Amino acid sequence: MELINASAEAYAAKFATPQSALLQQIENETLSGHAHANMLSGHVQGNLLSLFSKMIKPRRVLEIGTFTGFSALCLAQGLTSDGVLHTIEIREEDAKTSMANFTKANATGYIKLHVGDARQILKELNEPWDIVFIDADKVSYIEYYELTLPFLKQGGYIIADNVLFHGQVLDQPIQGKNAIAIHEFNNHVMADNRTEQVMLTVRDGIMLIRKL
């Protein structure tokens, strides 16, 4: 199901601040050479993540799902001078690509890449997060949410990507394990009195979640 009109998306991109040459290069290389290029955040969503980070000015950011490093570089733009972004990627090949991109951006001093299962790595990280970006395997979203929420600062934010899951959450009945998992996650967050949230229909759906 096409949720976002392609012409409208192109129009939105036209009026978004141009991205850096490196981000454009990462986007071009991912779109042309990666089998799962649709997972890339892209220009408009990247700008949204960047501006949100600049508004918050986080000291500690956690990203679950690095892919090729595009979204991490966007989120890192708002870091404080002593800020650090931790990002977790399970696929070794994508981790190599993202590390190369972080090196090109001279960002290895403030972006820390962890390779492996996020559920295990999260248990080893003991940081008070200002922003958590969840963009990994959909069936584990609730688990990632529950693992990170206790470490999220009061007033901090979780950003969950793909919460419309290609429009499949609108189907009746909902089919497919990923769409079902995302719908369950959306209901889980809505019922959580520890947070408040809003769902944005940007790209494949983004949920902004604030810890009360």
Secondary structure, DSSP 8 states (H G I E B T S, - for coil): ---S-HHHHHHHHHTS----HHHHHHHHHHHHH-TTGGG--HHHHHHHHHHHHHHH--SEEEEE--TTSHHHHHHGGG--TT-EEEEEES-HHHHHHHHHHHHHTT-TTTEEEEES-HHHHHHH----EEEEEE-S-GGGHHHHHHHHGGGEEEEEEEEEE-TTGGGGGGSSS--SHHHHHHHHHHHHHHT-TTEEEEEE-STT-EEEEEE-
